[in-house]
Amino acid sequence: MGVETALGVAAVGSVVNMVGSFAQANQQKKLADKARDAAAQAVREARAELETNYMSSVTLPTKAYEAQREAIGQQAADLMMAGVEGDPRGAGAIASQIMAARTKAEQDLMAQIQKDEIERQKLIAGEESRLAGERSSISLQEAGGAALAARDAAIARARAQENAFGSIADFGQTAASIFGGEGYKSGGPGKE
């Protein structure tokens, strides 16, 4: 009776190991799914952050340009007034010189504005290029991470299933020794 009890306990132990191994395989799958979901959420957040090109919100300093334009106009008016007060006969000659200088100053200002705008556009394009590179990097990391996570989960699950099937084999061997070994008669185990 002691041998059959020991064999029965061994059989129960094999069943418990088998159930535990299958439960562990299921737990590994759940953990892998949870990690995959968390990684996907992190990637979505990172991509959303990289969608905004903050350089495009940078504007040219229009108030500074307007102040410079006003200063050019005021300077021209002051020079014109001084020319008229000094010698009214030369006012026409002075006026044309002042207007030419004013036109040149405004052209220089417009050229500076255009140069600044071109530089701003270069900065925006450079930032967009950097963001595109970051988005691409995230996609590659996501693909690599997903492949690694899937591989690790598959390995862990396979190990747990291997343990479970090993427990099934142990159970089968134990059952065979209880029911197929010596001492088994038609009346059941231990009945001779």
PyMOL commands that set and color helices and strands:
alter all, ss='L'
color gray80, all
select helices_A, chain A and resi 2-50+54-57+62-86+88-179
alter helices_A, ss='H'
color red, helices_A
select strands_A, chain A and resi 184-185+188-189
alter strands_A, ss='S'
color yellow, strands_A
deselect
rebuild
show_as cartoon
